[in-house]
Amino acid sequence: MADSDCLFCRILNGDVPSTEVLSTTGTYAFRDVNPAAPVHVLVVPRIHIPHAGALRAEDALVLAEMFSTARDVAASEGVLESGYRLVLNVGDDALNSVPHLHLHVLGGRRMGWPPG
């Protein structure tokens, strides 16, 4: 199910262009248009889930495929061994700007703590 008002659903439908990194049956990974690191790829499920806080037990396979895709993205981007960060944002205070579940894959440089 897609949400016609959702940017990521429109990307998945091909209505908005994106730079594909990896595509699976249940996920799509593409480059972030405003990267926060040399490697910044977003992994989204092909079904519309508003955010991580809306996940239910029956979404376990979707989430597992997202993490598997993220690992494959890290490998294809050359950061699997050096390290990478996975980030899920929920809500306005976390700066979640697109209400479609998405996993940030960040890498290519040493990450600071706290993130910011």
N, C-alpha and C positions, 0 to 999 in steps of 0.2 A: 504494500500500500504506500502511496506517495502523497505528499502534501504539496499542492500546486503553489503555495506561498513560500515554500522552503527552498533556499538557495541550493542546498546539497541535493535535494530531490530533483531540482532542475538540472544540476550537473549530471546526476545519474541518468536522467532522461535524454541527455545530449542537447538540451536547450541552452545551456551555458557552457562555454569552453573551459577545459581544464587540461593540465599536463599530466597524463597518466603515468604512474610509476609501476603499478601492479593491479591486476584485476582477477578476482576469483568469482566463484558462483555466488557467494554471499556478501562479498566486500568489494570496495573500489578504493584504491590508494592513489592520491594525486598530490602534486606540489602545492604548498601553501603560497598564496600570492603575496603575502607579507611575511617572509621567513624570519624567524627569530634565531636561527642557527644556520650554518652552512647546509646541513641536511634538515629539512622541515617538511615532512610529508604527513598528510591527513589520511587516516583510514576510516572509512564510513561504511556502515552496513547498507545493503541494498533495500532494506525495509526502513520505514520512518519510525524512529524511536526518538522522542524529544531530547533526552539527555540521560546520563548514567543514573540519575536519581529515579528515572522512570523504568529502569530494568526490572523484570520479573523473573522468577525461577525458570519459566519457560523460554526465556531469552538466552539461556546459558550457552547454547550452541552458537548463537550469533556472536556473543562476546568472545568465546573461544576462537572462532574464526578470525575475529578482528585481531586478537593477540598473535595468532599464527601468521596472519598477513603482515603485522608489524615486524615480527621477527624476520620474515622473508624480505621485507623492505630494508631492514637494517643490513641484512646480508648483501642485497643488491646495491646498496648505497655505500658499502665498504666500512660500516661502523659496527658490525656485529662483534668483532673482537675488541675494538678500542672502547666501546661503550656507547650507550644511547639512553635517552630519557623517554619514557612514555607518560603522557599527560592526558587526563580526562578532566574537563572543566564542567562544573554544574552551576548555573545561575549567574546573575549579573555581577556579583562581587568577585567571581572567579573569571570575569571577562569572557563568558561564554556568549559569543556574538551570533552564532547560528544555532537555532534550536533543532538540531539533528545530531544524534549521538556521533561523536567523532573522537578518534584517538590520535593525538599528536605524536609523531616519531621525530625526535630531535637529536642531532648529533653532529659530528664533524669538528667539535671543539670541546675543550674541558668546560663542564657546566659548573656554575657557582651554586652556593647554597646560602641563604634560601633562594629559591628560584625567583626571578623577577625581571 
